[in-house]
Each structure stands twice: as structure tokens, then as C-alpha cells.
Amino acid sequence: MFSVLRQKPGFYGRLWKLALPMILQNLITTSLGFVDTFMVGLLGNDELSAVTAANTPIFLVQVIIFGIMSGLTVLVCQYWGKEDTVSINRVMGIAAYAGIIVSGITALLLFSFPEGVMALVTNNAKLIELGAPYVRIVGISYVFNAVSSVYVGMQRSTENPGFGMRVFAVSMFLNTFLNYCLIFGNLGAPRLGITGAAAATLASRVVEFAIVLGYALTNTRIPLVPKVLFHPGKAMLKSAVVYAGPVILNETLWGLGTTMMTVIMGHMDISADMLAAYAIMGNIDKFSTVACFGVAGASAVMVGKRIGEQADKEEIYSLSCCLLLVSFLLGTGIALALAIVLPTVFIPILYPLFSLTETATDVAVTMCVVYIVTMPLKAFDVTNVTGILRAGGDARVAAILDLCPLWLVAVPLTALTGLVLNAPIPLVCCAIYSENFCKMPVGIVRLRSRKWINDVTICGRS
């Protein structure tokens, strides 16, 4: 099994050269996102729960945008292997149109009906009142973020991951600074509380968009071609629907399923405690998986490019097995690290910082224990679904593998244990993370079949 780790000289150097900027980008974003959560948490348990609920529809937009970026990767990596920058512009154009439509409609709904949207997530009247002003403002920010993310995704897929790291670093540092000013009224700014956090997010996304636009207009490595960027053509649209459409649908339905988990917790008897604990666990999850998503992103680029260069199936299979084993071992190391820091850092230091209730603290600890057990499996699944299978053109099976455990196992089990049976917290937490136990065995079977390596030549179509 470990023999697949023996690769050509320079292989691991190239892997980490691609992965490290993505890891650093995710680490910066996650670190400052944690600071955001911490700042809002200082306002109180209810405020933290309200922002968690308010971010549920925003999370759905984020995963759709991520789906668009992942679909973009499927096509761009292979076009990059053929050095076809005109077709890359066509793909960007389609992705940008899709992102603007999705984020624009969402922003309009959130701005017009903030209380109604909040009521879909939780039936707690206090959380609805606190979260409505936040959700009304923050939705607008993702119109700008959608365009920025498409361009950053294109640069990442063409072996320039450092650009996104720098852009999002500036954006997130600005967001944190403005949070400090506007949430608490520091440095002469008005004290706006949760509304200040939303205003800070909007301002940072506008600056992020401006940086990306300036870079795109002056970049000569992948120059913009307005004629094809704004008019991608029906042939490219067809390719996007065939190869990227399943990815976007996958991420949308996955985001909706994850949103349903939050909705279920938002309707439990201890909804405020569950949402507060889930918010903190969400940040721990993001910290824990930054390296996993970095390796997955690098895997997608490496596999996709080799397919574009017409490498044979056995070479691609061997490459993929190596990358998946690296991911599993990485996840095991992260799980061991979490097992150490839970009793030494999280319980005595981290959790008390958020002014959690005793029940919320118990929920957060239990969630973390279950999460540690599933971490190696999750690391494997992230690279397999978002990296290997999608880059190989097997987006349909990747979607099935990603969605069935969520919708057929995790969502119904969480609803059953949390709403119907009022089961003990450990059982509810096991239900929340149950999808991670189902994906890896099926993923291995699909990988060994080699049927996931796409025989159809994507490159050259326009």
C-alpha cells in the first residue's frame, strides 16, 4: 500500500509548492474568521447564536460559489495543460455569470425579507431579532466575493495559488480591523454590535474585488480577452454544464444539506446552546482542514493537468492513490493533535473565552470528540471528492458519493435524535458527523475501478 508513496524526484516539492499557498490562504481566512466569531462571542451567547443562524443562508451561497470554483477547476486545469488561455477566459466568463446571478438573487432576498429568512433557520424570536440586521447587509458582500473568487480560482487552477493567498489576506485583515472598530465602537467609530460585523464584511469584500480587478486588468500571464470573456459561446456553455454542472449541483445540495443540519439544531429545545457550540466547532473544523483542502486543491491541479497532457490511466491512478494516502496520513496526524489540545487548550482556555453556558460547553466538547474520530476519514474524502474524482471528470459519481451519506444518513439521523427522540447529546453529535463514516469505503471501490478517469477529451472545445 505504501509503495505508491514512491514517486519521481521533485514530486513532493511540487505538491507542497502548490498546496502551501492554499493552506496559508485558508489558514489566514480561518484565523481571522475565528477572530470574528470571538469578537461577536464577546457580546454574549445569544449574539453568537444569532450570527450563526444568520450565516446559514450565507453559507449556502458560499458553498455554491465554491462549487462554481471547483467546476471551474475541472475545465481550467485541463485547458492549462494545453496552454489554451482563450478557452480559460471562456470558462471564467461562464463562472462569473453564474456567481453573479446566484449571489445577486440571494442578496435581494436577504435584503428584502431578513426576518423571514431568519425564521426559516430558527424559531427563537430573540435570535431572529438580533440576526435580521446582520443578514440584510452581509448578503450584498457576496456579489463582490463571487467575482473575486472566480478569478482567484482560475489563478489557482493555473498553478498560481499565491495570488489568492495575498488577496484574501488583505481582505480578512481589513475585515478584522473594521470588526474591532464597528462592533465595539473603538477608534472613534460607532458601536454597532452585530450590524457592525456585517458592515465590516461588506467593506472588506469591496476592497477584495478592487484588488482582483486591478490585477486582472494588468496581468499578462493569463490576459483577459473581453470578447470571449463576456461572450463565452454555446459550445463552452455545454462543456460547463456537462463537466462543471454536476460539481455546482453537488456543492449546492451539500450546502443545503448542511444548512438543514443547522435548521434542525435551531429548532431543538436547547437551540441557542447547540448553535453556539456548533459555531465554535465550525471554526475548529476550518482550522483542522486547512491542510486537507490545500492538498485536495493541489491534487486537483496535478491530476487535471496530467489528464490534459494525455498521461495514461495507470500513471494517473498511481498518482491519485499516492495523493489520497498522503491525505489520510495527514488527517491521522491532525486527529492526534486535536486529541492532545482538547483537554489541554480547548476545555480550560478556549471554550471559556466565549462565555458559553454549561450546556453549550458540554455540547462543544462532545462534538469535538466525535469529530476527532472522523478526522482521518474526512481528510481522505476531501481529496477524493473535491480533488481526484472531479479532476478525473467523474463529477457525477463524486456528487453521489458526497450527497447520499449526508441526505440519507446524517440529516434524517440528526432530525430523529434531535427533534423526535430528544436523545442524549452524544447521540445527536454522532448523528451530525455520521456522513464521514460512509464515504471512504465506497470511494475506495470507485477509485480502484479506474472508471473515474475521464476518457473524453475536454481540452480543445470552445
Buried (B, 14 or more C-beta within 10 A) or exposed (E): EEEBEEBEEEBBEBBBBBBBBBBBBBBBBBBBBBBBBBBBBBBBBBBBBBBBBBBBBBBBBBBBBBBBBBBBBBBBBBBBBBEBBEBBBBBBBBBBBBBBEBBBEBBEBBBEBBBEBBBBBBEBEEBBEBBBBBBBBBBBBBBBBBBBBBBBBBBBBBBBBBBBBBBBBBBBBBBBBBBBBBBBBEEEBEEBBBBBBBBBBBBBBBBBBEBBBEBBEEBEEBEBBEEBBEEBBEEBBEBBEBBBBBBBBBBBBBBBBBBBBBBBBBBBEBBBBBBBBBBBBBBBBBBBBBBBBBBBBBBBBBBBBBBBEEBEBEEBBBBBBBBBBBBBBBBBBBBEEBBEBBEEEBBEEBBEEBBBBEBBBBBBBBBBBBBBBBBBBBBBBBBBBBBBBBBBBBBBBBBBBBBBBBBEBBBBBBBBBBBEEEBEBBBBBBBBBBBBBBBBEBBBEBBEEEEBBBEEEBBEBB
